[in-house]
Every structure is written in C-alpha cells, then in structure tokens.
C-alpha cells in the first residue's frame, strides 16, 4: 500500500472522531488499516490523543455560592406560570372561558341600545289623527276600501286625542 | 425512557421548585465553565449562567422532553453565549493565571506545581479559544469538557453530525498547537 503525504491525507479528518470513539465500526476498521501505512496520521493521532488527555485533566472553575443564591432567589421571585399545581394549570383555560363568557354577557347588557319609544303622542300625531278623521268624512275617502286595521288605527288615535 | 434530568424538569413544570434546585446543583458548574470559555471572565460567566437558568425556568411550563435535558440546556446556553459575544466586546484574553487566580475545582490532591501548571494551561486554552469560531468553540467545549456525544452536540447546535465532526476536529488541532509548551508531541504547523 502506498504511503500518503503528510499534507494530503484524506483520513485526517477522521482522527478526532476516532479518538472520541465516534466512528462506526466499518469506518474504524478502515482507519485502523490505514494507520498501518500512513506517514502522517499516526503522528497526528498521537497529538490529538495527548491534547484530549490534557484537556480532560484541566481543572474547572467552581461557581460561587452567591450564584446559587441568586438563581434560586430569582426562581422564587419569578412571575411565571411555573409552580402551579396540575389542577391550577387545568383550571386556567376553564377560568378563561368563564371570564370570556361573563364579559360577553356583560357587554350585551351594557351595550348602547335604541331608546325605547315614547308612547305619548306628540303634536304631529294628533294632527295626523285629526286629518284622518276628517278624511273619513269625505265622500271619496268614505267610499274607499279602507281595511279594518286602517279604521282601527284611526279609532285608536281618536281615542288618544280625546284622552289628552 | 426519560433521562433523570428530564424527569426533574417535568417536576419543575408541575410546580416543584426543589427539582429546579437539583438541576442547578447538577449543571451549574458545567454551565459556568461553558460560558467562561466564551467570555473569559468569571463574573460575566456566572451572570450568563444565571440568565440561562432563568430562561430555562421561565420556559418550564412549555417544556417538552423531546431531547436529553442536557442537550436542551446547552442549546439555550450556546445561543445565549453567542448572542453575548455578538453584543459585547471581548478582545481581552482570558484572565491570566497571574492576574486573577481562578477558583479551581478538583485540586485537593494537586501539588502547587500541578496547580500552577493547570492555571497556565487554562490561560493558554483561553488564548486558543479566542481564535476559534463561536460554533467551533461551542462544539469543542461540549465535547472535551462535557463529554457529550457528537449526536447530542449536533442537536444542541441544530446541525448535522458530520458538521460537528469537522468542527471538533479543527478546534482540537488548533488548541493542540497552543498546548505544545505544556508537553506532548509536536504539532505540525501549516
């Protein structure tokens, strides 16, 4: 098998994944076979292994005790829905629906509506009644086919006029 | 089957604040160190970690355990830290070992020489990280310091495993060059 140059080895980008145990079995076997003949990959592999070991031994920063206090205090003070029981969470949509329904009823009741009709007669109504009454006496009108309801209206208006 | 952290998060969603304290205790150190590798300042790293925890808490009511909790946590953290880098100016290298000794964990059994060596390496790592792209930095940190699988890193970065493989390989080689003075094989330059 021909040796490959240090700069051009196409297997180089597999090496870190190999160190990390992230290669599938066929890829791993292929790389291990390649390592037997490549002039650059074994050296690079050693560097990567060494670096991974160095880094894993590196000490970490320890968070301050104040951070814990701040976060847990923030949780206590957080205006969030978290912290409610399942019942409270279930209740929310029910309450929302109830509030929406109540609002709808309220709006219907307080919405501006047309003012009720004034049942008292104004002067125009009285004039109309008088005219209708007079017209009734005219021969043309008297012979006209007035319906019962027309005559009833005239009679009611007449009564109202007298009542005033 | 849900991972234990997802179970805790569901308990948070159900209103159990003690479950959130447990999640904090489990992940605070990882998150502070992850943020530190973006901003190089311990106090700012803690503020970023605090922001991330509060984001997680405030969105608990809509949490769905579709991925591992840690993946979800680091997705939020990566986005937050990248945004912070975009907003802020972080030209200064990470805190030097001389100027401001870090509060380091896992040093109980370390000799003074080992402790100093560790701090110097931490500073060299900080310089190396400055040269990486944000995505390389995030993928590298999740892999090297959190031991996360490439698949989970891909989920956190919302990219493919092949892309993650490439990001981690490039970043590890770049960091290796900066760690040469601390021993180990020579890295080919160029």
HADDOCK unambig.tbl for C-alpha pairs under 7 A between the chains (distance, minus, plus):
assign (segid A and resid 13 and name CA) (segid B and resid 166 and name CA) 6.84 0.50 0.50
assign (segid A and resid 13 and name CA) (segid B and resid 169 and name CA) 6.41 0.50 0.50
assign (segid A and resid 16 and name CA) (segid B and resid 169 and name CA) 5.31 0.50 0.50
assign (segid A and resid 17 and name CA) (segid B and resid 165 and name CA) 6.40 0.50 0.50
assign (segid A and resid 46 and name CA) (segid B and resid 185 and name CA) 6.95 0.50 0.50
assign (segid A and resid 47 and name CA) (segid B and resid 184 and name CA) 6.98 0.50 0.50
assign (segid A and resid 47 and name CA) (segid B and resid 185 and name CA) 5.52 0.50 0.50
assign (segid A and resid 47 and name CA) (segid B and resid 187 and name CA) 6.58 0.50 0.50
assign (segid A and resid 48 and name CA) (segid B and resid 172 and name CA) 6.90 0.50 0.50
assign (segid A and resid 48 and name CA) (segid B and resid 173 and name CA) 6.84 0.50 0.50
assign (segid A and resid 50 and name CA) (segid B and resid 184 and name CA) 6.13 0.50 0.50
assign (segid A and resid 51 and name CA) (segid B and resid 176 and name CA) 5.61 0.50 0.50
assign (segid A and resid 52 and name CA) (segid B and resid 144 and name CA) 6.83 0.50 0.50
assign (segid A and resid 55 and name CA) (segid B and resid 144 and name CA) 6.83 0.50 0.50
assign (segid A and resid 56 and name CA) (segid B and resid 144 and name CA) 6.71 0.50 0.50
assign (segid A and resid 56 and name CA) (segid B and resid 145 and name CA) 6.53 0.50 0.50
assign (segid A and resid 58 and name CA) (segid B and resid 118 and name CA) 5.95 0.50 0.50
assign (segid A and resid 59 and name CA) (segid B and resid 104 and name CA) 5.79 0.50 0.50
assign (segid A and resid 59 and name CA) (segid B and resid 105 and name CA) 5.80 0.50 0.50
assign (segid A and resid 59 and name CA) (segid B and resid 106 and name CA) 6.00 0.50 0.50
assign (segid A and resid 59 and name CA) (segid B and resid 118 and name CA) 6.50 0.50 0.50
assign (segid A and resid 60 and name CA) (segid B and resid 33 and name CA) 6.74 0.50 0.50
assign (segid A and resid 60 and name CA) (segid B and resid 104 and name CA) 5.33 0.50 0.50
assign (segid A and resid 60 and name CA) (segid B and resid 105 and name CA) 5.33 0.50 0.50
assign (segid A and resid 61 and name CA) (segid B and resid 33 and name CA) 6.05 0.50 0.50
assign (segid A and resid 61 and name CA) (segid B and resid 102 and name CA) 6.51 0.50 0.50
assign (segid A and resid 61 and name CA) (segid B and resid 103 and name CA) 5.50 0.50 0.50
assign (segid A and resid 61 and name CA) (segid B and resid 104 and name CA) 4.63 0.50 0.50
assign (segid A and resid 61 and name CA) (segid B and resid 105 and name CA) 5.95 0.50 0.50
assign (segid A and resid 62 and name CA) (segid B and resid 29 and name CA) 6.15 0.50 0.50
assign (segid A and resid 62 and name CA) (segid B and resid 103 and name CA) 5.62 0.50 0.50
assign (segid A and resid 62 and name CA) (segid B and resid 104 and name CA) 5.59 0.50 0.50
assign (segid A and resid 62 and name CA) (segid B and resid 105 and name CA) 5.43 0.50 0.50
assign (segid A and resid 63 and name CA) (segid B and resid 29 and name CA) 5.78 0.50 0.50
assign (segid A and resid 63 and name CA) (segid B and resid 32 and name CA) 6.56 0.50 0.50
assign (segid A and resid 67 and name CA) (segid B and resid 46 and name CA) 6.67 0.50 0.50
assign (segid A and resid 71 and name CA) (segid B and resid 50 and name CA) 5.93 0.50 0.50
assign (segid A and resid 72 and name CA) (segid B and resid 21 and name CA) 6.97 0.50 0.50
assign (segid A and resid 80 and name CA) (segid B and resid 58 and name CA) 6.06 0.50 0.50
assign (segid A and resid 81 and name CA) (segid B and resid 61 and name CA) 6.62 0.50 0.50
assign (segid A and resid 82 and name CA) (segid B and resid 13 and name CA) 5.76 0.50 0.50
assign (segid A and resid 82 and name CA) (segid B and resid 15 and name CA) 5.69 0.50 0.50
assign (segid A and resid 82 and name CA) (segid B and resid 60 and name CA) 6.46 0.50 0.50
assign (segid A and resid 82 and name CA) (segid B and resid 61 and name CA) 5.66 0.50 0.50
assign (segid A and resid 83 and name CA) (segid B and resid 13 and name CA) 6.91 0.50 0.50
assign (segid A and resid 83 and name CA) (segid B and resid 14 and name CA) 6.39 0.50 0.50
assign (segid A and resid 83 and name CA) (segid B and resid 15 and name CA) 3.33 0.50 0.50
assign (segid A and resid 83 and name CA) (segid B and resid 16 and name CA) 6.28 0.50 0.50
assign (segid A and resid 84 and name CA) (segid B and resid 14 and name CA) 6.59 0.50 0.50
assign (segid A and resid 84 and name CA) (segid B and resid 15 and name CA) 5.07 0.50 0.50
assign (segid A and resid 85 and name CA) (segid B and resid 14 and name CA) 5.85 0.50 0.50
assign (segid A and resid 85 and name CA) (segid B and resid 15 and name CA) 5.75 0.50 0.50
assign (segid A and resid 86 and name CA) (segid B and resid 14 and name CA) 6.20 0.50 0.50
